[in-house]
């Protein structure tokens, strides 16, 4: 699993949630730097959040390779409701924000889907920072607080 490249919104310290996001120049460079690391990996298919920042990262990182990118809504970032576009610093989550329990449920549904639809397959997935942490926590049986933050375009391997 990898997180998308830096976005303009990340650089400005703004909440993105399930908005499309726009890769910054640095984010494009991070995705480009991911390309040789991915050439070293063998995988059967690519699952990608359907949010544009992930799709753009995947397109840059996989350029020149023959993979269909399968859009997967379950691995979207947290829905941040009316906080989207507002500064992260000092924000207080409210009732419009998707709960951690809802995200954990999506992570479990994703794990079940992978087991059911792609048994024995090696999957490269492009997702988002907080969702990646939630998914790793579900796989490892810990809380997301026990999982270190994902850097942009960082790759982590999991066995499901």
C-alpha positions in Angstrom: 0.0 0.0 0.0 1.1 3.5 -0.7 -0.1 7.0 0.1 -0.7 9.6 -2.6 1.9 12.3 -3.3 1.7 15.6 -1.5 -1.2 17.9 -2.6 -1.5 21.6 -2.7 -4.0 21.3 0.1 -1.4 19.2 2.2 1.1 22.0 1.7 -1.3 24.6 2.8 -2.3 22.7 5.9 -6.0 22.3 4.8 -8.4 19.4 5.4 -9.1 17.5 2.2 -11.3 14.6 3.2 -13.0 13.2 0.1 -12.4 16.2 -2.1 -10.3 15.4 -5.2 -7.1 17.1 -4.2 -4.5 18.5 -6.5 -0.9 17.1 -6.6 1.6 19.8 -5.8 4.9 19.9 -7.9 6.5 18.1 -5.0 3.7 15.5 -5.0 4.3 14.9 -8.7 8.0 14.5 -8.1 7.3 12.1 -5.2 5.1 10.0 -7.6 7.8 10.0 -10.2 10.4 8.9 -7.5 8.0 6.1 -6.7 8.2 4.7 -10.2 11.7 2.9 -9.9 10.7 1.5 -6.5 7.6 0.0 -8.0 9.6 -1.5 -10.9 11.3 -3.7 -8.2 7.9 -5.0 -7.0 5.9 -7.8 -8.5 2.1 -7.3 -8.2 -0.9 -8.7 -10.0 -3.2 -5.7 -9.9 -3.7 -2.1 -8.8 -6.5 -0.9 -6.6 -6.8 2.8 -6.2 -9.0 5.2 -4.2 -11.3 6.9 -6.7 -10.2 10.4 -5.5 -8.2 12.3 -8.1 -5.0 12.8 -6.0 -4.6 9.0 -5.8 -5.5 8.4 -9.4 -2.9 11.0 -10.5 -0.2 9.5 -8.2 -0.9 6.0 -9.6 -0.8 7.3 -13.2 2.5 9.0 -12.7 4.1 6.1 -10.7 2.9 3.4 -13.1 3.5 5.3 -16.4 5.0 2.9 -19.0 3.6 -0.2 -17.3 0.6 -2.3 -18.4 -1.8 -2.1 -15.5 -5.4 -1.3 -15.4 -6.1 0.8 -12.3 -9.2 -0.4 -10.6 -11.0 2.4 -8.7 -12.0 1.4 -5.2 -14.3 3.6 -3.1 -13.7 1.6 0.1 -10.1 3.0 0.4 -11.1 6.6 0.2 -9.9 9.1 2.8 -12.1 10.0 5.8 -15.1 12.1 5.0 -14.4 15.3 6.8 -17.8 16.9 6.2 -17.9 20.6 6.6 -14.2 20.8 7.6 -13.0 20.3 4.0 -11.0 23.2 2.9 -10.5 24.6 6.4 -7.1 24.7 8.3 -6.1 21.6 10.1 -4.4 23.4 12.9 -6.7 24.1 15.8 -9.7 22.3 14.2 -12.2 20.4 16.3 -13.9 17.4 14.7 -17.7 17.7 14.6 -20.8 15.5 13.8 -20.2 16.0 10.1 -17.0 14.0 10.2 -16.9 10.3 9.5 -16.3 8.3 12.6 -13.3 6.1 13.2 -15.7 3.2 13.6 -17.1 3.8 10.2 -13.6 3.9 8.7 -12.7 0.7 10.6 -15.8 -0.9 9.1 -14.7 0.2 5.6 -11.2 -1.3 6.2 -12.8 -4.6 7.3 -15.0 -4.6 4.2 -12.0 -3.9 2.0 -10.0 -6.8 3.6 -13.0 -9.1 3.1 -13.3 -8.0 -0.5 -9.6 -8.6 -1.2 -9.9 -12.1 0.3 -13.1 -12.9 -1.6 -12.3 -11.3 -5.0 -8.5 -11.5 -5.2 -7.4 -14.6 -3.4 -3.7 -15.3 -3.7 -3.1 -12.1 -5.6 -0.5 -9.4 -4.8 -2.1 -6.0 -4.9 -0.7 -2.6 -5.1 -3.1 -0.1 -3.5 -3.0 3.7 -3.6 -4.9 5.3 -0.7 -4.7 8.1 1.8 -2.7 8.8 5.0 -5.4 8.2 7.7 -7.1 5.4 5.8 -3.8 3.6 5.4 -3.2 3.8 9.2 -6.8 2.5 9.9 -6.2 -0.4 7.4 -2.8 -1.3 8.9 -4.3 -1.2 12.4 -7.2 -3.5 11.3 -4.7 -6.0 9.7 -2.4 -5.9 12.8 -5.1 -5.9 15.4 -4.0 -2.6 17.0 -5.4 0.9 17.1 -4.5 3.5 14.5 -2.6 5.4 17.3 -0.2 2.5 17.3 0.6 3.0 13.6 3.1 5.6 12.5 2.0 8.2 10.0 2.4 7.4 6.4 4.7 9.7 4.4 3.6 10.7 0.9 4.4 7.9 -1.5 5.7 5.6 1.2 5.2 1.9 0.5 4.2 -0.6 3.2 3.6 -4.3 2.7 0.8 -6.2 4.4 -0.2 -9.8 4.3 -4.0 -10.4 4.4 
